[in-house]
Amino acid sequence: MNVQQELPIFEDLNDALRSLVSHLGGTKMVAAKLWPEKSITEAQPLLSDCLNPTRREKLSPHQVLLLLRWGREAGYHTALAYICQSLGYEAPRALSPKDEAALLLDRAADLARESRGVALALERLASSQVLKVIGAKSS
């Protein structure tokens, strides 16, 4: 997402999520994805109620994250930008799949190096009396 992008005016988080749902195809389409076990005649009004601040029904944190993830996949980032703005954070920047893969590969390499270091330290301790004493006490 472009940091300079103009953010629409939202009244609250529900308003931002309603905008996201609209962008994702509307309550009928999104409700069917959120609750595939429910009929559309059950799911659609439930989603509408969840996005209405005057109603008791609410989305779970997991469901909000799903909506934000689907927004990211659709290239619609304004709901997340609203959350960041309302909390005083800079606007987020979506990573390209290539950049995300590079970060994950770097992290995997770091973890592999750390794991090798731990294994070497354990081998060193195993050859010393320290680990033998600890093993004898736990027996």
N, C-alpha and C positions, 0 to 999 in steps of 0.2 A: 504494500500500500504506500502510496506517496504521502510523505509526511506533510506536504503542503496542501493536500486535498481538503477542499471545503467540506466541513462536517455539517450535515443537515441539523436543524434545530429539533431536538427531541425533548419532550416534557419529562420523561423518566425512562428507566430501563425497559419497561413494558412497551413503551412507544418505539424504542429502538428495536426491540425484538419483533414487534408487529411489522416494522419496515423490512426487517430481514426476512420474515416469513412471506411477506408479499413478494419480495424479490426472488424467493425460492420457489414461487409458483402458487402461493396462497395457502390458506388453512387446510383446504381439502388435501392437497398434495403432501404438505408437510405432516399433517396429522396421521396420514396413512403410513409415513415412514417412521414417525415417533412411536406409534402404537399399531404395529401390523396385526396384532392379535384382536384388535377391535374392529367392528364394522365402521365404515366411513360415516354412517349416520350417528354413531356414538363418538368417534374420535374427533371429527371436525368441531362440534360444539364444545367438546372438552378443551381443545386447544384454544378456541376463542375465549372461553372462560379463564383459562390459565394466563392469557395475555391481557385480561381485564383487571386492573388493580382493585376494582370494587367487588370482585368475586373471590370466594374462598379458595378455589382451585388454583394451584401454583405449579409451575414446572420445577422439577428437581434440579439441583446443581448439575447433575450429569446430563440432563436433557438440555439445559442452557448451553453446556459445552458442546453437545452435539449440534445444536443450531449454529453456534459460532463456527464450528468445524465445517459444516455444510456451507456456511457463508464464505469461508476462506476458499473452499473448493470452487465455489461459484464466482470468486473474485469480488465479493461484496463484503467489505471490511468495516462498514460504518458502525455496526452495533458494537464491535470490539473497540473501535476508536472512541465511541461514546463512553464505554466503561472506563477506558484509560483516561480520557479527558475528565470525567467526573471524579476520578481519584487523584488527579494531579500528575499523571504520567504522560510522557511523550507518546505521540501516536506510534503504534506498532508498525513494523515493516515485515511483510510476509516474505518468507524465504522461497526461492525457487526450489523445485525438487532437486536440482543439481547441487545447490548450496546446502540444502538440508542433508543430502547424502554425504557431502564432504564433511560436514560437521559430525555426523554420526560415525563416519569412518575414522576421523581424528579421535573421537571419544573412545571408540573400540580399541584403537592402537594404544591410547593412554592406559586404558584398563588392562590390556594385555601386558604392557610393561610393568604396571603396578603388581599384577598377579605374579609375574615372574620374580619380581623383587621379594614379594611375600614368600613365595616358594623357596627361594634361596635362603632367606632369613630362617625359615622353619628347618631347612636342611642343616644350616649352621648350628641351630639350637639342638637339633636331634643328635648331632655328633658330640655335643657337649654334655656335661653332667646335669645341667639345668633341667633339660627336658626329661632326662632319665629319673631325676628326683621327683619331678612333678608327676610323672607316670606312675612311679612307685607309691606315692601318697594317695592317688585316686584309685588304686587297685584294692 
